[in-house]
């Protein structure tokens, strides 16, 4: 059974329909997430993110965990009874059973220390569950490339990036906050911050996205035009398929540098917490959606806002698209600075780094910027 599970996890392509593989994989993933959720309830001081745990409704989290266990357990048990890929569903049922034996949704949460080292297991579970349910559905509803499987080639590499970049969220937050305060604390002016906070919510939200995107635009452009920075950024561009998971392929050093530079003006200008929270939602959605395998262009609005079509061109190997379309939110920045793609075609044909010299595999890509001599 373990060998079969390993072969399945190392495979890619379309899953056979009508034999229980699709439902078995769904139940297994959901069951494993339930198990991780129970662990987070047992060790909240070390496995949950302080910034998130303060806003949790524990009752709602318990209900989500309960129904996830019911669905995963029900689907896996149904497959076992019907004789549909029993070995796969057995693994899923074992995951749910283990979660239940560890206390399930009834694990008590007592007082715990609030300033401990931690990994963002809760953020990983919630983001994977939410992103996969939302964006896989959207990709199936509005597919760009219908032939592309959910588990397409190299999905394992992107998933490893997803895991690591979520698990080290504590280190990233700590490091970026420290760097921003140390490097840019001198620029804080109370009068400017008061003026920003007095702006109407919509105006302040537009401004925070504009400020962040201006910094992101020039940082992103530097990643393409400065060779030593391109070594980091090439990892992100090495994805040969575009979908909701492709945006997770990002070297951790690039993540740290970019977040520090973008957070700096947000910190200096003193945007309100409500606006920052709204900005985080916008960033989180666009970062996934603009890489997704969806056929969305938005008509004339595509000249104003970054869409999947706009960002797919940025990842293209086509000559007219190289070093173009840098903006993350406002497409008009590229038109303003003369870096927007000009093409008679609606969509690019191929993705990835021209020359395909970035190796596949998380560890190889982590080491790649320090080994590549091209």
C-alpha positions in Angstrom: 0.0 0.0 0.0 2.8 2.4 0.9 4.6 1.7 -2.5 1.3 2.4 -4.3 0.9 5.7 -2.5 4.4 6.7 -3.3 3.9 5.9 -7.0 0.7 8.0 -7.0 2.3 11.0 -5.4 5.2 10.9 -7.9 2.8 10.7 -10.9 1.1 13.3 -13.0 -1.6 13.6 -15.6 -5.3 13.1 -15.6 -6.8 10.7 -13.0 -9.1 7.9 -14.3 -12.8 8.7 -13.8 -15.5 6.5 -12.4 -13.2 4.0 -10.5 -12.8 5.9 -7.2 -9.4 7.5 -7.8 -10.6 11.1 -7.9 -12.8 10.7 -4.8 -10.1 8.7 -3.1 -7.4 11.4 -3.7 -9.9 14.1 -2.5 -10.7 12.1 0.7 -7.0 11.4 1.3 -6.0 15.1 1.0 -8.9 16.2 3.1 -8.2 13.5 5.7 -4.5 14.6 6.0 -5.5 18.2 6.4 -7.9 17.2 9.2 -5.0 15.4 10.9 -2.8 18.5 10.6 -5.7 20.6 11.9 -6.0 18.4 15.0 -2.2 18.8 15.6 -2.6 22.6 15.4 -5.3 22.4 18.1 -3.0 20.3 20.3 0.0 22.6 19.9 -1.3 26.1 19.1 1.7 27.9 20.6 4.1 26.2 18.1 1.9 25.3 15.1 -0.3 28.4 14.6 0.4 31.9 13.4 -0.1 34.6 16.1 -1.4 37.1 13.7 -4.1 34.7 12.6 -5.0 33.0 15.9 -6.1 36.4 17.3 -8.9 36.6 14.7 -10.0 33.0 14.8 -13.5 32.1 15.9 -12.7 28.8 17.6 -16.2 27.5 17.3 -16.3 28.0 13.6 -12.8 26.3 13.2 -14.1 23.3 15.2 -17.2 23.1 12.9 -15.0 23.3 9.8 -12.8 20.5 11.2 -15.8 18.3 12.1 -17.5 18.5 8.7 -14.2 18.0 6.9 -13.7 14.8 8.9 -17.3 13.7 8.2 -16.9 14.3 4.4 -13.4 12.7 4.2 -14.5 9.7 6.3 -17.7 9.2 4.5 -16.2 9.3 1.0 -13.4 7.0 1.9 -15.7 4.5 3.7 -18.1 4.6 0.8 -15.3 3.7 -1.6 -14.1 0.9 0.6 -17.6 -0.6 0.8 -18.1 -0.3 -2.9 -14.7 -1.8 -3.7 -13.4 1.4 -5.4 -9.6 1.6 -5.1 -9.7 0.3 -1.6 -6.0 0.8 -0.8 -6.3 4.5 -1.5 -9.5 5.0 0.5 -8.0 3.0 3.3 -5.2 5.5 3.7 -7.7 8.3 3.7 -9.9 6.6 6.3 -6.8 5.9 8.5 -5.9 9.6 8.4 -9.5 10.5 9.5 -9.4 7.8 12.2 -6.1 9.1 13.5 -7.5 12.6 13.7 -10.6 11.3 15.6 -8.4 9.3 18.0 -6.4 12.4 18.8 -9.5 14.2 19.8 -10.8 15.5 16.5 -12.8 18.8 16.7 -13.1 18.5 20.5 -9.5 19.0 21.4 -9.5 21.5 24.3 -7.4 24.7 23.9 -6.1 26.0 27.2 -4.0 29.0 27.9 -0.6 28.9 26.2 2.5 31.1 25.7 2.1 33.8 23.0 5.7 34.4 22.1 7.1 31.1 21.1 8.9 29.9 17.9 6.3 28.5 15.5 5.6 27.2 12.1 2.5 28.3 10.2 0.7 25.0 10.0 -2.7 26.6 10.4 -2.0 29.0 7.5 -0.8 26.1 5.3 -4.0 24.1 6.1 -6.4 27.0 5.6 -4.7 28.4 2.5 -4.4 25.0 0.8 -8.0 24.1 1.5 -9.4 27.4 0.5 -7.2 28.0 -2.6 -7.7 24.5 -4.0 -11.4 24.5 -3.5 -11.9 28.0 -5.0 -9.3 28.0 -7.8 -9.6 24.5 -9.1 -13.3 25.1 -9.4 -12.7 28.4 -11.3 -10.1 26.6 -13.6 -12.6 23.9 -14.4 -15.4 26.5 -15.0 -13.3 28.8 -17.2 -10.4 26.8 -18.5 -7.7 28.2 -20.7 -6.1 24.9 -21.5 -8.8 22.2 -21.1 -6.3 19.4 -21.7 -4.2 20.5 -18.6 -4.6 18.1 -15.7 -5.0 19.3 -12.1 -1.9 17.2 -11.3 0.1 18.4 -14.2 3.8 17.8 -14.8 6.1 19.3 -12.0 3.1 19.9 -9.6 5.2 18.2 -6.9 7.9 20.9 -7.1 5.4 23.7 -6.8 3.6 22.0 -3.9 6.9 21.7 -2.1 7.5 25.4 -2.5 3.9 26.0 -1.3 4.6 23.9 1.9 7.9 25.5 2.7 6.9 29.1 2.0 3.8 28.6 4.3 5.6 26.8 7.0 8.3 29.5 7.4 5.7 32.3 7.5 6.8 33.0 11.1 10.4 33.5 10.1 9.4 35.6 7.1 7.2 37.9 9.1 9.8 38.3 11.8 12.6 39.0 9.4 10.6 41.4 7.2 9.3 43.3 10.2 12.8 43.6 11.7 14.3 44.7 8.4 11.6 47.3 7.8 11.8 48.8 11.2 15.6 48.9 11.2 16.1 50.2 7.7 13.1 52.6 7.3 12.1 53.6 10.8 13.9 57.0 10.3 11.4 57.9 7.5 8.2 57.7 9.7 6.4 61.0 10.0 3.4 61.3 12.2 1.8 64.1 10.2 1.9 62.0 7.0 0.5 58.9 8.7 -2.4 60.9 10.2 -3.2 62.3 6.7 -3.2 58.9 5.2 -5.4 57.4 7.9 -7.9 60.2 7.4 -8.5 59.3 3.8 -11.8 57.6 2.8 -11.4 53.8 2.9 -11.7 53.3 -0.9 -9.1 56.0 -1.6 -6.8 54.6 1.0 -7.2 51.1 -0.5 -6.4 52.4 -4.0 -3.4 54.2 -2.6 -1.9 51.3 -0.7 -2.2 49.0 -3.8 -0.7 51.7 -6.0 2.2 52.4 -3.6 2.9 48.7 -3.2 2.6 48.0 -6.9 5.0 50.8 -7.8 7.6 49.3 -5.5 6.8 45.8 -6.8 7.1 47.0 -10.4 10.6 48.4 -10.0 11.7 45.5 -7.8 10.3 43.0 -10.3 12.0 44.8 -13.2 15.3 44.7 -11.3 14.9 40.9 -10.9 14.9 40.7 -14.7 17.5 43.3 -15.5 20.1 42.7 -12.8 21.9 39.3 -13.4 22.5 38.4 -9.8 18.8 39.0 -9.0 17.6 37.1 -12.0 19.3 34.0 -10.6 16.7 34.1 -7.8 13.8 35.1 -10.0 14.5 32.5 -12.7 13.2 29.9 -10.2 9.8 31.5 -10.3 9.9 31.6 -14.1 10.9 28.0 -14.5 7.3 26.8 -14.3 6.3 25.4 -17.6 2.6 25.2 -16.8 0.4 28.0 -15.4 -2.2 27.2 -12.8 -3.3 28.2 -9.2 -0.2 26.4 -7.7 2.4 27.8 -10.1 2.7 31.1 -8.3 4.0 29.3 -5.2 7.2 28.5 -7.0 9.4 31.3 -5.5 12.8 31.2 -4.0 12.6 32.1 -0.3 15.3 34.8 -0.6 13.3 36.5 -3.3 10.2 36.3 -1.1 12.1 37.9 1.8 13.6 40.7 -0.3 10.3 41.5 -2.1 8.1 41.5 1.0 10.6 43.7 2.9 10.7 46.3 0.1 6.9 46.4 -0.4 6.1 46.6 3.3 8.5 49.5 3.8 6.3 52.2 2.3 3.2 50.7 3.8 4.9 51.0 7.2 6.3 54.5 6.6 3.0 55.9 5.3 1.0 54.3 8.2 -2.0 52.8 6.5 -4.8 51.8 8.8 -5.2 48.2 9.9 -8.5 47.8 8.0 -6.9 48.9 4.7 -3.9 46.7 5.2 -6.2 43.7 5.9 -8.1 44.5 2.7 -4.8 44.8 0.8 -3.7 41.4 2.0 -6.9 39.9 0.7 -6.4 41.6 -2.7 -2.7 40.5 -2.9 -3.6 36.9 -1.9 -6.3 36.6 -4.5 -4.4 38.2 -7.4 -1.2 36.2 -6.6 -3.1 33.0 -7.2 -5.7 34.0 -9.7 -3.2 35.7 -12.2 -1.3 32.4 -12.5 -4.4 30.3 -12.8 -5.3 28.2 -15.9 -8.3 30.4 -16.6 -9.4 32.2 -19.8 -10.1 35.7 -18.4 -9.2 39.0 -20.1 -11.8 41.5 -18.7 -12.2 43.5 -22.0 -10.9 47.1 -21.8 -10.3 46.7 -18.0 -7.3 44.6 -18.9 -5.4 47.8 -19.6 -6.1 49.0 -16.1 -6.0 45.8 -13.9 -3.6 42.9 -14.1 -5.5 39.8 -15.3 -4.4 36.2 -15.9 -4.0 37.0 -19.5 -1.6 39.9 -18.7 0.5 37.9 -16.3 0.5 34.7 -18.4 2.4 36.8 -21.1 4.9 37.7 -18.4 5.7 34.0 -18.0 5.9 33.3 -21.7 9.0 32.2 -23.6 7.8 34.2 -26.7 10.3 36.8 -27.8 7.7 39.7 -27.7 7.0 38.9 -24.0 10.5 38.7 -22.6 11.0 41.2 -19.8 7.5 42.6 -20.1 4.3 43.0 -17.9 5.9 43.5 -14.5 3.0 44.9 -12.6 1.2 42.8 -10.1 -2.1 44.8 -9.7 -2.4 47.8 -12.0 -1.6 47.0 -15.6 -1.5 50.7 -16.5 1.9 50.9 -14.9 3.4 48.8 -17.7 1.7 50.9 -20.3 2.9 54.0 -18.5 6.5 52.9 -18.4 6.5 51.2 -21.8 7.0 47.6 -20.7 3.6 46.2 -21.7 3.5 43.3 -24.1 2.5 44.1 -27.7 1.2 41.0 -29.6 -1.4 40.2 -32.1 -2.2 36.9 -30.3 -4.5 36.7 -27.3 -2.5 34.2 -25.3 1.2 33.0 -25.3 2.1 29.5 -26.5 4.8 28.3 -24.1 5.9 29.1 -20.6 9.1 28.9 -18.7 12.7 30.2 -18.8 14.1 30.5 -22.3 16.7 27.8 -22.6 15.1 25.7 -19.9 18.2 25.7 -17.7 16.6 25.7 -14.2 16.5 22.2 -12.7 13.2 20.7 -11.5 12.9 19.8 -7.8 12.6 22.1 -4.7 16.0 21.5 -3.2 17.8 21.9 -6.6 15.9 25.1 -7.2 16.8 26.3 -3.7 20.5 25.8 -4.5 20.3 26.9 -8.2 21.0 30.7 -7.7 24.3 29.9 -6.0 25.4 27.3 -8.5 24.3 28.6 -11.9 27.2 30.2 -13.9 25.3 31.3 -17.0 
